[in-house]
Amino acid sequence: MQASNLFHTYLWLKQKRWKKKVHIYRQVFQLLFDWTLSIYLFLFLILGFMILRDWVHETALFTNVFASFSIEWVIVFFLGWTALQAVQSYQDPGVYISSSEYQLGLLPYSLKKVWILGVLEQLLVAAAAALVLISGLLWLTPLNFFITLYLSISFFIGKTTGILIKWRLFQLSGVKKAGIILLIYFALLILRKLAYDFTFPSEWILWGSWVTVSVIGFLLMFHPFHNADWGKVVSYSDVKVWRMWAVQQMTKTTIKPARRYQFLQKIFQGSRARKPFPYRMTSISTRIWRSYLKEQLDPILKTVGGVYVAGIALSLQGDWGTGLGLAIGIFVLNQMASSIFISHFSQAYMHTIPWEMEGWFQSFRKWYAAAVLLILPLTGWAFFQQGYWLMVSFMVLTSIWMYVDVSLSISARFNHLLNRSWYNGPLNLARTGGFVSLAAGGIFPWISFGVIPLLFILSLKFTRLKGSWITLEKEKGG
């Protein structure tokens, strides 16, 4: 009887929340769109998808690409998708127990039963998403039915098991969580080595991966409240439940939990960050970077997670994907780093600080060392099969190229900011040369060892970051 009452109460709570969200979205829609134009737009979208489907099915290029998809690609997707769930545990509890659901546990209802209902809700969402995925792929693409089915099953198993993985990892401290995530990637490294050393049928590997991940998910179901941090869970769940993208864009506000990334908070707001510091350029700029980078943790963590998943997925495809995945990861990471560096100077207080830009960049590179350390395990993963000395050499080479590439990227952005984009020709050429040489390094390592040291020497001439911010403002205005 109590379980029935809990289910009806839980369902009533969800219905009320859904109605409130629909009402808010309806207000946003009425503010931005006209009903007549929306109907025409909807009809045009349907026709557009039908045209796109016919074009994809009739174009030989797309037909050949989709025909080349095999079970190996499904394995890569499944492993990457499952690993991504672990990375997301830094900001996603998996099961959303918001303040409203938590209040049910203070009534005569069991909090464990409320949690189980939350898990079942996420399972229904995952099943619906898998159904939409298989329906969309079968209708839109000429993919083989069994490949599409395997993709959907992989998505569902990875998503459902990821719910419990995120819940468990979310409760852990930052050091333990980071260690477990590294162990997950280390397990993938061992799996990659076994795939090289032994020849197993692809179906066996896929089915074995499904069974292994499903068993892990089943074991994680036991004692779910062990070390549960309910304050943290409720805080993040409230954000997940009420974070509506359209409303945030309209109001220019961002909903954030009360406390975030406790492990990283020790780095950015620990005792060392509160100590007095000497009034020197390096000390002051490093302290200001500490405060600004703390505000950018969301895009940083998401980018790093995406880089790891893409790098591991491409490296599993063989030597050609080894260097390509590493080159793409470094390029994306440095694009984000240079964007953060430039966006820092849009802050109002930065317009009044007459300090040398070269000093700001030097202090930024101290923090950038963390990005280099994050990429080194990915480099070791990529070149693990090609010998110990080659792996170590590429780790050193990758570190050098990361510093060279981020310097070139920031210099190019400053040139664009100061309306002197004609200086960017050599910079873009150098970045392209480094990207191509690193991408080819998986097959022809000697290309990387020949090109990147040369680019390092040339970059010393083409990276120009001298001058204060006030001087730069005057140059830009004049």
C-alpha positions as CSV (number, residue, x, y, z in Angstrom):
1,M,0.0,0.0,0.0
2,Q,2.8,2.4,0.9
3,A,4.6,1.5,-2.4
4,S,1.5,2.3,-4.3
5,N,1.1,5.6,-2.5
6,L,4.8,6.5,-3.1
7,F,4.4,5.7,-6.9
8,H,1.4,8.0,-7.2
9,T,3.0,10.7,-5.2
10,Y,6.2,10.5,-7.3
11,L,4.2,10.5,-10.5
12,W,2.2,13.5,-9.3
13,L,5.4,15.4,-8.5
14,K,6.8,14.7,-12.0
15,Q,3.5,15.8,-13.6
16,K,3.5,19.1,-11.7
17,R,7.2,19.7,-12.6
18,W,6.5,18.9,-16.3
19,K,3.6,21.2,-16.5
20,K,5.6,24.0,-15.0
21,K,8.4,23.5,-17.5
22,V,6.0,23.3,-20.4
23,H,4.4,26.6,-19.2
24,I,7.8,28.3,-19.1
25,Y,8.8,27.0,-22.5
26,R,5.5,28.1,-24.0
27,Q,6.2,31.6,-22.7
28,V,9.6,31.6,-24.3
29,F,8.2,30.2,-27.5
30,Q,5.5,32.9,-27.7
31,L,8.1,35.5,-27.1
32,L,10.4,34.4,-29.9
33,F,8.1,32.9,-32.5
34,D,4.8,33.4,-34.3
35,W,2.4,30.5,-34.4
36,T,1.8,30.8,-38.2
37,L,5.5,31.0,-39.0
38,S,6.2,28.1,-36.7
39,I,3.7,25.9,-38.5
40,Y,5.3,26.7,-41.8
41,L,8.8,26.1,-40.4
42,F,7.7,22.8,-39.0
43,L,6.4,21.7,-42.4
44,F,9.6,22.9,-44.1
45,L,11.7,20.9,-41.6
46,I,9.7,17.7,-42.4
47,L,10.2,18.2,-46.2
48,G,13.9,19.0,-45.5
49,F,14.4,15.8,-43.7
50,M,12.7,13.8,-46.5
51,I,15.0,15.5,-49.1
52,L,18.0,14.8,-46.9
53,R,17.1,11.1,-46.6
54,D,16.7,10.7,-50.4
55,W,20.0,12.5,-50.9
56,V,21.9,10.3,-48.4
57,H,20.4,7.1,-49.9
58,E,21.1,8.0,-53.5
59,T,24.6,9.5,-53.1
60,A,27.3,6.9,-53.8
61,L,29.8,8.6,-51.4
62,F,27.4,8.3,-48.4
63,T,26.3,4.8,-49.4
64,N,30.0,3.6,-49.5
65,V,30.8,5.3,-46.1
66,F,27.8,3.7,-44.3
67,A,28.5,0.4,-46.0
68,S,32.0,0.4,-44.5
69,F,30.7,0.6,-41.0
70,S,31.5,-2.7,-39.2
71,I,31.2,-4.2,-35.7
72,E,34.7,-2.8,-34.9
73,W,33.2,0.7,-35.1
74,V,30.4,-0.4,-32.7
75,I,32.9,-1.7,-30.2
76,V,34.8,1.6,-30.4
77,F,31.5,3.5,-29.9
78,F,30.5,1.3,-26.9
79,L,33.8,1.6,-25.1
80,G,34.0,5.3,-25.7
81,W,30.4,5.9,-24.7
82,T,30.9,3.9,-21.4
83,A,34.1,5.7,-20.6
84,L,32.4,9.1,-21.2
85,Q,29.9,8.2,-18.5
86,A,32.7,8.0,-16.0
87,V,34.1,11.4,-17.0
88,Q,30.6,13.0,-16.6
89,S,30.5,11.9,-13.0
90,Y,32.3,15.1,-12.0
91,Q,29.1,17.0,-12.6
92,D,26.3,14.5,-13.0
93,P,25.0,12.2,-10.2
94,G,23.3,9.9,-12.7
95,V,20.1,9.5,-10.6
96,Y,18.5,12.9,-9.9
97,I,17.3,13.3,-6.3
98,S,16.3,16.9,-6.3
99,S,15.1,18.8,-3.2
100,S,11.5,17.7,-4.0
101,E,12.3,14.0,-4.2
102,Y,14.5,14.3,-1.1
103,Q,11.6,15.7,0.8
104,L,9.7,12.5,0.1
105,G,12.3,10.6,2.1
106,L,11.4,12.8,5.1
107,L,7.8,11.6,4.9
108,P,6.8,8.1,5.7
109,Y,8.4,6.9,2.4
110,S,11.7,5.1,2.0
111,L,14.4,7.1,0.4
112,K,15.8,4.0,-1.1
113,K,12.5,3.4,-2.9
114,V,12.5,7.0,-4.1
115,W,16.0,6.3,-5.5
116,I,14.8,3.1,-7.2
117,L,12.0,5.1,-8.9
118,G,14.6,7.6,-10.0
119,V,16.7,4.8,-11.6
120,L,13.6,3.3,-13.3
121,E,12.8,6.8,-14.7
122,Q,16.3,7.1,-16.1
123,L,16.0,3.5,-17.6
124,L,12.8,4.6,-19.4
125,V,14.5,7.7,-20.7
126,A,17.4,5.6,-22.0
127,A,15.1,3.1,-23.6
128,A,13.2,5.9,-25.4
129,A,16.4,7.4,-26.6
130,A,17.6,4.1,-27.9
131,L,14.3,3.6,-29.7
132,V,14.6,7.0,-31.3
133,L,18.2,6.3,-32.3
134,I,17.5,3.0,-34.1
135,S,14.4,4.5,-35.8
136,G,16.3,7.6,-36.9
137,L,19.3,5.6,-38.2
138,L,17.1,3.1,-40.1
139,W,15.0,5.8,-41.7
140,L,17.7,8.4,-42.5
141,T,20.8,6.3,-43.3
142,P,21.5,3.1,-45.4
143,L,23.1,1.5,-42.5
144,N,22.9,-2.3,-42.1
145,F,20.0,-3.3,-39.8
146,F,22.3,-5.4,-37.5
147,I,24.9,-2.7,-37.2
148,T,22.1,-0.2,-36.3
149,L,20.7,-2.7,-33.8
150,Y,24.1,-3.2,-32.2
151,L,24.6,0.5,-32.0
152,S,21.3,1.0,-30.2
153,I,21.9,-1.9,-27.8
154,S,25.4,-0.5,-27.1
155,F,23.9,2.9,-26.5
156,F,21.3,1.5,-24.1
157,I,23.7,-0.7,-22.1
158,G,26.3,2.1,-21.9
159,K,23.7,4.6,-20.8
160,T,22.0,2.4,-18.2
161,T,25.2,1.2,-16.7
162,G,26.5,4.7,-16.9
163,I,23.7,5.8,-14.5
164,L,25.1,3.6,-11.8
165,I,28.7,4.4,-12.6
166,K,28.1,8.1,-12.4
167,W,26.1,7.7,-9.1
168,R,29.0,5.7,-7.5
169,L,31.8,8.0,-8.7
170,F,29.9,11.1,-7.9
171,Q,30.0,10.3,-4.2
172,L,33.8,9.8,-4.1
173,S,36.4,12.4,-3.4
174,G,38.3,13.9,-6.3
175,V,41.5,11.9,-5.8
176,K,39.7,8.6,-5.6
177,K,37.4,9.5,-8.5
178,A,40.4,10.5,-10.7
179,G,42.2,7.3,-9.8
180,I,39.2,5.1,-10.7
181,I,38.7,6.9,-14.0
182,L,42.4,6.3,-14.8
183,L,41.9,2.7,-14.0
184,I,39.0,2.5,-16.5
185,Y,41.2,4.0,-19.2
186,F,44.0,1.6,-18.1
187,A,41.6,-1.3,-18.6
188,L,40.8,0.0,-22.1
189,L,44.6,0.1,-22.7
190,I,44.9,-3.6,-21.7
191,L,41.9,-4.4,-23.9
192,R,43.6,-2.7,-26.8
193,K,46.8,-4.7,-26.3
194,L,44.8,-8.0,-26.1
195,A,43.1,-7.0,-29.4
196,Y,46.5,-6.6,-31.0
197,D,48.1,-9.8,-29.6
198,F,45.1,-12.1,-30.1
199,T,42.6,-12.4,-32.9
200,F,39.1,-12.8,-31.6
201,P,35.9,-12.5,-33.7
202,S,34.5,-9.0,-33.4
203,E,31.1,-10.4,-32.3
204,W,32.8,-12.1,-29.3
205,I,34.5,-8.9,-28.3
206,L,31.3,-6.9,-28.5
207,W,29.2,-9.4,-26.7
208,G,31.8,-9.9,-24.0
209,S,32.0,-6.1,-23.6
210,W,28.2,-6.0,-23.2
211,V,28.2,-8.8,-20.6
212,T,31.1,-7.3,-18.6
213,V,29.7,-3.8,-18.4
214,S,26.2,-5.2,-17.6
215,V,27.7,-7.3,-14.7
216,I,29.5,-4.2,-13.4
217,G,26.2,-2.3,-13.5
218,F,24.4,-5.1,-11.6
219,L,27.1,-5.1,-8.9
220,L,26.9,-1.4,-8.5
221,M,23.2,-1.7,-7.6
222,F,24.0,-3.1,-4.2
223,H,24.4,-0.7,-1.3
224,P,23.8,2.5,-3.4
225,F,23.8,4.8,-0.3
226,H,27.3,3.9,0.8
227,N,29.1,7.2,1.4
228,A,26.3,9.1,-0.2
229,D,26.7,12.9,0.0
230,W,23.1,14.0,-0.1
231,G,23.8,17.7,0.1
232,K,25.9,17.4,-3.0
233,V,23.5,15.1,-4.8
234,V,20.5,17.4,-4.1
235,S,22.5,20.5,-5.2
236,Y,23.5,19.1,-8.5
237,S,20.2,17.4,-9.1
238,D,18.3,20.7,-8.7
239,V,20.6,22.2,-11.3
240,K,20.1,19.3,-13.7
241,V,16.3,19.4,-13.3
242,W,15.8,23.1,-13.7
243,R,18.6,24.0,-16.1
244,M,16.7,25.0,-19.2
245,W,18.9,26.1,-22.1
246,A,16.4,28.4,-23.8
247,V,15.6,30.2,-20.5
248,Q,19.2,30.7,-19.7
249,Q,19.9,32.2,-23.1
250,M,17.0,34.6,-22.8
251,T,17.9,35.7,-19.2
252,K,21.7,35.6,-19.6
253,T,21.9,33.7,-16.4
254,T,23.5,30.3,-15.5
255,I,22.2,28.0,-12.8
256,K,25.1,26.5,-10.8
257,P,25.2,24.2,-7.8
258,A,26.3,25.7,-4.5
259,R,29.6,23.9,-4.4
260,R,31.3,22.3,-7.4
261,Y,34.4,20.1,-8.1
262,Q,35.5,19.8,-4.5
263,F,38.8,18.2,-5.5
264,L,39.6,21.1,-7.9
265,Q,38.4,23.6,-5.4
266,K,41.4,22.6,-3.3
267,I,43.6,23.7,-6.2
268,F,41.8,26.9,-7.0
269,Q,40.7,27.9,-3.5
270,G,42.9,25.9,-1.1
271,S,45.1,27.3,1.7
272,R,47.9,28.1,-0.8
273,A,45.5,30.2,-2.8
274,R,44.7,32.3,0.3
275,K,48.3,33.0,1.4
276,P,49.8,36.4,1.0
277,F,51.9,36.8,-2.2
278,P,54.7,39.2,-3.2
279,Y,53.6,42.0,-5.6
280,R,55.5,40.8,-8.6
281,M,54.2,40.3,-12.1
282,T,54.5,36.5,-12.0
283,S,52.8,36.2,-8.6
284,I,49.9,38.6,-9.3
285,S,49.1,37.2,-12.8
286,T,49.3,33.6,-11.6
287,R,46.8,34.5,-8.8
288,I,44.4,36.2,-11.2
289,W,44.6,33.2,-13.6
290,R,43.7,30.9,-10.7
291,S,40.5,32.8,-10.2
292,Y,39.5,33.0,-13.8
293,L,40.3,29.4,-14.7
294,K,38.1,28.3,-11.8
295,E,35.1,29.9,-13.6
296,Q,36.0,28.0,-16.8
297,L,36.0,24.5,-15.3
298,D,32.8,23.4,-17.1
299,P,34.2,23.8,-20.7
300,I,37.6,22.6,-19.6
301,L,36.4,19.3,-18.2
302,K,34.0,18.7,-21.1
303,T,36.7,19.4,-23.6
304,V,39.2,17.1,-21.9
305,G,36.7,14.3,-21.7
306,G,35.8,14.6,-25.4
307,V,39.5,14.7,-26.3
308,Y,40.1,11.5,-24.4
309,V,37.1,9.7,-25.9
310,A,38.0,10.7,-29.5
311,G,41.7,9.9,-29.0
312,I,41.0,6.4,-27.6
313,A,38.4,5.7,-30.3
314,L,40.7,6.7,-33.2
315,S,43.7,4.9,-31.7
316,L,41.7,1.6,-31.7
317,Q,41.4,1.8,-35.4
318,G,45.1,1.1,-36.0
319,D,48.3,3.1,-36.7
320,W,46.6,5.6,-39.0
321,G,44.3,6.6,-36.2
322,T,47.0,6.8,-33.5
323,G,48.6,10.0,-34.6
324,L,45.4,11.5,-36.0
325,G,43.6,11.2,-32.7
326,L,46.5,12.7,-30.8
327,A,46.8,15.6,-33.3
328,I,43.1,16.3,-33.2
329,G,43.0,16.2,-29.4
330,I,45.9,18.7,-29.1
331,F,44.4,21.0,-31.7
332,V,41.0,21.1,-29.9
333,L,42.6,21.6,-26.5
334,N,44.8,24.4,-27.7
335,Q,41.9,26.1,-29.5
336,M,40.1,26.1,-26.1
337,A,43.2,27.3,-24.3
338,S,43.8,30.2,-26.6
339,S,40.1,31.1,-26.5
340,I,40.2,31.2,-22.7
341,F,43.4,33.3,-22.8
342,I,41.9,35.9,-25.0
343,S,38.5,36.0,-23.3
344,H,40.3,36.7,-20.0
345,F,41.1,40.2,-21.3
346,S,37.5,41.0,-21.9
347,Q,37.1,41.4,-18.1
348,A,36.7,45.0,-17.1
349,Y,39.5,45.1,-14.6
350,M,42.0,43.9,-17.2
351,H,41.7,47.1,-19.1
352,T,43.4,49.0,-16.3
353,I,46.4,46.8,-15.7
354,P,49.5,48.0,-17.6
355,W,51.6,44.8,-17.4
356,E,53.6,43.2,-20.1
357,M,51.6,40.6,-22.1
358,E,54.6,38.3,-22.3
359,G,54.5,38.0,-18.5
360,W,50.8,37.1,-18.6
361,F,51.5,34.4,-21.1
362,Q,54.4,33.0,-19.0
363,S,52.1,32.7,-16.0
364,F,49.4,31.2,-18.1
365,R,51.9,28.5,-19.3
366,K,52.3,27.4,-15.7
367,W,48.7,26.5,-15.5
368,Y,48.8,25.1,-19.1
369,A,51.3,22.5,-17.7
370,A,48.3,20.7,-16.3
371,A,46.9,20.2,-19.8
372,V,50.2,18.7,-20.9
373,L,50.1,16.3,-18.1
374,L,46.6,15.3,-19.1
375,I,47.6,14.5,-22.6
376,L,50.7,12.4,-21.7
377,P,48.6,9.4,-20.7
378,L,46.8,9.6,-24.0
379,T,50.1,9.7,-25.8
380,G,51.3,6.7,-23.9
381,W,48.0,4.9,-24.8
382,A,48.5,5.8,-28.5
383,F,52.1,4.5,-28.9
384,F,52.0,1.7,-26.3
385,Q,52.3,-1.0,-29.0
386,Q,55.2,0.6,-30.8
387,G,57.9,0.2,-28.3
388,Y,58.9,1.7,-25.0
389,W,61.5,4.2,-26.3
390,L,59.3,5.4,-29.1
391,M,56.5,5.9,-26.6
392,V,58.7,8.0,-24.3
393,S,60.1,9.9,-27.2
394,F,56.7,10.8,-28.4
395,M,55.6,11.9,-25.0
396,V,58.5,14.4,-24.9
397,L,57.8,15.4,-28.5
398,T,54.1,15.9,-27.7
399,S,54.9,18.1,-24.7
400,I,57.1,20.3,-26.9
401,W,54.5,20.6,-29.6
402,M,51.7,21.4,-27.2
403,Y,53.7,24.5,-25.9
404,V,54.6,25.5,-29.5
405,D,51.1,25.1,-30.8
406,V,49.4,27.0,-27.9
407,S,51.9,29.9,-28.4
408,L,51.2,30.0,-32.1
409,S,47.4,29.8,-31.5
410,I,47.4,32.7,-28.9
411,S,49.7,34.8,-31.2
412,A,47.3,34.3,-34.1
413,R,44.3,35.4,-32.0
414,F,46.2,38.5,-30.8
415,N,47.1,39.4,-34.3
416,H,43.4,39.2,-35.3
417,L,42.4,41.2,-32.3
418,L,44.9,44.0,-33.2
419,N,43.8,44.0,-36.9
420,R,47.2,42.7,-38.1
421,S,46.0,39.3,-39.5
422,W,48.6,39.5,-42.2
423,Y,51.1,38.1,-39.6
424,N,49.0,34.9,-39.3
425,G,50.2,33.4,-42.5
426,P,53.4,31.8,-41.1
427,L,51.6,31.0,-37.9
428,N,48.8,29.0,-39.6
429,L,51.3,27.3,-41.9
430,A,53.4,26.2,-38.9
431,R,50.3,24.9,-37.1
432,T,49.2,23.0,-40.2
433,G,52.6,21.5,-40.6
434,G,52.8,20.4,-37.0
435,F,49.3,18.9,-37.2
436,V,50.0,16.9,-40.3
437,S,53.4,15.7,-39.1
438,L,51.9,14.6,-35.7
439,A,48.9,12.9,-37.5
440,A,51.3,11.0,-39.7
441,G,53.5,10.0,-36.7
442,G,51.5,6.9,-36.1
443,I,52.6,5.5,-39.5
444,F,55.8,7.5,-40.2
445,P,57.3,8.6,-36.8
446,W,60.4,10.1,-38.5
447,I,58.2,12.8,-40.0
448,S,57.2,14.1,-36.5
449,F,60.8,14.0,-35.2
450,G,61.9,16.0,-38.2
451,V,59.2,18.6,-38.5
452,I,58.2,19.5,-34.9
453,P,61.8,20.4,-33.6
454,L,62.2,22.7,-36.7
455,L,58.8,24.3,-35.9
456,F,59.9,24.9,-32.3
457,I,62.9,26.8,-33.5
458,L,60.9,28.9,-36.0
459,S,58.2,29.6,-33.5
460,L,60.6,31.6,-31.4
461,K,60.6,34.2,-34.1
462,F,56.9,34.3,-35.0
463,T,55.2,34.3,-31.5
464,R,54.8,38.0,-30.5
465,L,53.2,38.5,-27.2
466,K,55.1,41.6,-25.9
467,G,53.4,44.8,-24.9
468,S,50.9,45.8,-22.2
469,W,47.2,45.5,-22.4
470,I,46.8,49.3,-22.4
471,T,49.3,49.5,-25.3
472,L,47.4,46.9,-27.1
473,E,44.1,48.8,-26.6
474,K,45.7,51.9,-28.1
475,E,47.1,50.0,-31.0
476,K,43.8,48.5,-31.7
477,G,42.0,51.8,-31.5
478,G,44.6,53.6,-33.4
